[in-house]
Amino acid sequence: MLVCLPQLMRLGSPAAVLLSVLAVAELVAVVTVMIRPGWRWLITAAAGAVVLLWLVTEVGRVGPDPWFPVNATVGLTSRIVIALQLLAVVGSLIRRRTGWWRWLIAAPIVALSLIASAVGLIAASNGFNGSPLPIAKGTPTTMEYCRLDGLPLAMDLYRPPGSRPEPVVLYVHGGGFMLGNRTLRGPWSSAHDEALFTPVRERLNARAIAVASIDYRLLPASDWRAPVEDAKCAVRFLRAHATQLGIDGSHIGVWGSSAGGTIVSLLALSPDFTTSQYGEQPSTVQAVVDMFGPSDLTNLNDSGGFARTVARLALGRDQNTRRALSPLHQVAEGAPPFLILHGQEDTDMPIRHSQQLATRLTQAGVPVTFIPVEGTGHALSASTETPAPGELADTVTSFLARTLR
């Protein structure tokens, strides 16, 4: 399990911390039991904690997934490792007078666990090979869209049924640049609800528009450019494989909330930081939906204490870095149309972020629609908000359908 820690730190740091604690506890338990066989209960308890966590993440579909980068697309490695650990627990409970049996059981189990983790990490993808993919209605097909710095990055593609190529909208999750993933489970799944992911995705699919949702490298474990680089790489991937995926690579929109809103805005406004993979393809997009994304990271004085702390941890204090990641300071003529939505009671990222960005875009001649939402804060899913969540989902869908058609 420790094999995947460096990669996990760049995709899910809370899960990496949890995995580190569990891994150290389990290693201590193994060493203790090897030295003092009478303490078999220790390894049983340590391994049991790991197995329990696996059951919660795999069966209960909640909680952080500590094997996330390993089984991001195949989901097999964790099952192999868990089976090996269960075998180790059973072996530790067998009573023997001599100690050779412990080494006989432990050595191959440890070796197989390391091999399984390493192989899973290397091949943590369906290895998109350009062949047609079976994509069922409403069911995501998961694939690796880019491999940057050796880290496989996963994309879920929701493609409506049909034979003709359709436009596609790339969704980028929020989480303060430090948290979250593309999956609709776990402690960060509420971020997708706040961005109206499911109702908007369903409406887009009903209008024959595909939706792609991605993981990206998180800060501060990765370079500050990484989230935007990854989102741009996802756009280039979609274009490079448009025929195989059954999509129209000339009509791509982007949509994100909170930090995801900042990322999609920068994707549309800033030049490529690097060409990386699929460099022959442009990363330009035709429409942007920014939901309550911070537009000026150089000035967070009126933001909540938690938001300022997250920004400090993710970005540091360097104003040049913060300016480079601020859409407000990247606006230029020729940008695609924007739809911006923001809650009027947002204390994490006050509505002035969206107001200022909308004004700057308008001054640059960029078509922009700005909708302040009454009765909600840093989310668009409150039952008391006006317009209501369903109306907002209709507005987002209509904007993307109209712009991309």
N, C-alpha and C positions, 0 to 999 in steps of 0.2 A: 504493500500500500504506500510505503514511503516513496516508492519510485515516482509516483505521480504528483508528489507535493509541489515541485517547482511549477509544473503546468497548472495545477489547481489554484495556486496563489494568484495566477493571472486571469482566472475565470471565475473564481468564487472564494475569496479570501476568508470569509467566515467559516465555510466548510473546511478549508485547509487548516485553520486553527483547531477546529474540532477534531479533524483527522489526526493532527499532530499529537494532541493530548491522548487520544485513544491509542495511537500507534506506540507512543512511549510507554503508556501503561501496560500495553500488551507485551512489549519487549521485556520490561521489567518482570512481568509475571512469568514469561518463558524462562528467563535466566534463573529466577528464584526457584522455579519448579525443577529445572535441570540440576540445580545444586542441592536442593532440599525436596526430594520427591513427595514428602509428606504434605506439602503445601499445594496439592493438586487443585484445591478449591480456588486458588488465586488465578491460575490460568483459565479455569472454567469461568470465573467471574469476568475476567478481562475479555476473553473471547466472546462470552455471552453478551457483553455490552456492544461489541462490534456487530454481532449477528442481529441484535435487537435494532440497532441503528439501520442496518440493511433492510430488515423487515419493514421498518417505518417508512423508509424512502421508496422501497420497491413495491410493497404491498399496500401500505397505507396511503402512498402518494402524497405525503406531506413531509416537511422538514428538509434540511439541507442534504444534498447528495454528495458524500465525500469521494465517490468514484466518478464524479461528473465528467472530467476530461477523458477518462478511460472508456466509459461506455456512453459517451455523448451521442453516438450514432449506432452502435451495435448492441450495447447492453449485455454482453456475454461475460466480460472479464470479471465483473464483480461476483457473478454466480459461481465461477470457477474458484475464485479466491475464498469465497464463503464456504464452499463445499470442502476445500482443503482445510480450512480452519475448524470446521465441524469434525473432520477426521482427526485433527490434532487434539481436540477436546476429548473425543472418545478414547483416543490412545492414552491420554493423560490419566484417565480414570481406571485404566486396566492395572491391576495390582501385580507387580513382579518383584522378586527379591533382588535381582541384579539391575544395574543401570544401563546396560548396553542397549536394551530395547528402546529406551527413550531416545537415544541418539539415532537408532535405526529408523524410528518413526519421524523424528523431528527434522533430520537433515533433508530427506527428499521432499518433505512438505514445505520447508522454507525455500528450497530451490525451486520447486514448482510454482510457489506463490510469486516469487520474484520474476520467474520466466513469464508467467501468465500476465502479471502487471505490465512488464516491459513490452510483450507482444501486443497486448491490448492498447497500450499507449501509442505504439508505433502505427497500429492499424485501427485507430479509433475513428473509423469512418467507413461508409460503404464504398469509399474510394471512387467517387463519381467518375465513370469512364466514358461518358458521352453517349451511352446507350439509352434508348427510351426507358422511362421510369413509369411503373404503374402507380397512378395517383388517384385514389378514391375520393369521392365527393366528401368534403368536410373532414377528411383524415389527412394529416400532414405526412408528407414523405420527407424523411430526414436525410441530409447529405452533407458532406464536407464542402464548403464553398471556397475556402482558402486555407493555406497552411503557412502562417507567418511566424518567423523565428522558431520554426519547428513545432508550433502549436496548432493542432487541427481545430478549425472553427466550424461549428455546425449551423445549418440552416434548416428550418422547417418550411416546406412549401405546401400551401393549401391551394390546389388548383381545381376550379370548377369543371364539371364534365363538359365535353365538347371537342370537336376536332379542329376548329380553327384557332390560330394563335390569339391569345388575349393579352391585354395590358397587365402589368404586375405592379403591386405596391409593396415596398420594402418597409417593414415595421421594425423600429429600434426601441428596445425597452429602456426605461429609466432606472434610477437607483443611485444618483449622485456620483456617477462614473465609477463607483466602487462596489456596487451590489447588484444582484439580480441576474437573471438569465432568460432565455427564450421560452422555457417550459411553463406551462400553466399550472404548476404545482409548487409547493414549498412555501416558506415564509414570505417570499417576495412576490407571490402571485397576485397580491392585491394591487401591485403597480400596473398589471395588465388590466385589471378591472377599472382602475382609475382612468386609464387611457381608452376605455370602451372597446378593448381589443375584440372580444367575441362578437358583440353586436355589429361592429363595423366590418369585421372580417366576413361575417355571414351575409351582410348586405352587399359587400363587394363581390363575393362569390356568386350571389344571386344575379348580379349584373354582368356575369362572365368576366370578372377581373380576379386574377390570382393574387394571393397574399403570401409574402415570404417574411419569416421572423428569424432573427439571427442572434447568436451569441457574439460577443466581442471581448477583446482583452480589457481587463479592468485596471484601474489605477488604485494605488500608486505602484503596484507590482510591475506594471508595464510603463513604457514611455508615454508621456502625456499626449502624443500624437496618435497613439494606438487605436482608440475608439473610432476616430474619424477615418483613419487608414482602413480599418476593417470594414466599415460601412461602405466606403468607396470600392473596396475590393469586392464586396458582395454585389454591387451594381455591375461591376465589370464581369463578374462571374455569370450573372443573369444574361448579360448580352452575349458573352462568349458561347453559352450553351442554350441560347433561346430556342433553337430548332428542336433540340433533344427534349427540352422541358415543355415544349408546346406553348411558349409565351411569345409576346411581341416585344423584342428587345429595344425597339425604337420608342416605346411608350412606357416609361418607368416613373412611378411616383414614390415619395418617401413620407413616412409618418412616424412621429415619436412623441413621447411625453417626458416632461421634466428634463433630466439630463439627455434622454433620448431626443427630445425636441431640440436641444442645443446641437446634438450630433447631426441630426438630419438637416438643420439649417446650415451648419458649417459644410456639410456634404455638398449642398447646393451653391454655397457662396464662396468657398475657399478653393484654391488650386490644390491639385494632388500634392501631398507631402512626399509621396514616393510612388513609383509605378508598380512596384511589387509584382504580384501575379496578374496575368491577363493585361499586361501593360499596353497591348495594342488596342484595347477597348477603352472608350471614354467613360468617365464616371458621371457625366452630366445626367440630370433628371429633369422631368417635365412638370412636376408639381410637388409642393411641400405642404405638409400639415404639421404645424408646431403647436403642441399642447403644453401650455404653461412652462416652456423651457426658459431657463435663465439666459438672457441675451448679453449681459454685461458682467462678467465674472471679476472685473477689476473693482467693482463697487457693490459690495454686499452688506453695507452698513445697516440697511433697513431690513435685512433678512433675519430669520429666526436663528437662535443660538446653535441649534443642531445643524442647520444648513451651512452656517459659517464654519462650524467644526469640520463637517464632511469636506467642504471645499478646501480647507486648509490641509487636511490629511491627503486628499487626492491630488491637489495641484501645488501645494506649498504656497509660499508668499511671493514668488517672483511675478512681478506685474507684467513682464513681457510674455510669459507663458499664459497667464490669465487673459491677456489681451488677444493672443493668438487663438484662444478657445472661446472668444466672445463674438457671436454673430453680429452684434451691433457694430463692431469695428471691422467687419469683413464685407459689408454691403457694397455692391457695385452694380452698375448697369448691366442689363442682360440676364439677370437672375430669373428663374421660373416663377410662376404665380405662387403666392403663399396664402394659406388659410391659417390664422392664428387664433387660438382659443385660450382663455385664461379666467380663472375664478377671481371675482372681485374681492373676496375675503381671504385671499392667499397671503399668509404671513411668512411662509417659508421663502417664497420667491414672489414678492409683491407684483401686482399687475403692471406696474410701470415698466417692467422688463419687456413685456409684450407690446405695451403702448409705444415705447421708444423704438422698438424694432419695426413696428408697423409704420411709424412716422418716417424713419430712415429709409425704409424700402420704398415708400411712396415718393419721397424726394428723389430717389434714384430712378423713378419711372417703372418700378416693378409692380405688377398687379398684386394687390394684397387685400384680403378681407379679414377684418379683426372683429371678433365676437367676445365681448366681456360677458361672463356668465355670473348672474346674481345667485347668492345663496350657497356658494361653495368656496372651498379653499384650494389647496394644492391637489385637486382631483376634479374629475368631471362626471362623477357617478352618484352624487348626492340626490336623494329622492325629492328634496325641497328646492333644487336649483331651477333657474329659469334662464334659457330654455331647458327643458327636461332632458335627461340623458338620451332618451329615444329620439328626440328632435335633433340633438347634437349629432347622434350617429347618422341620422338621415342627411344632415347638412354636410358632414364629412364625406359620406359616400357620394352624394350628388356632386360635390366639388371635384373629387377625384375622377369620377366617371366622366363628367363634362370636360375636364381639362385633358385627361388622357385620351379621350376619343377624338 
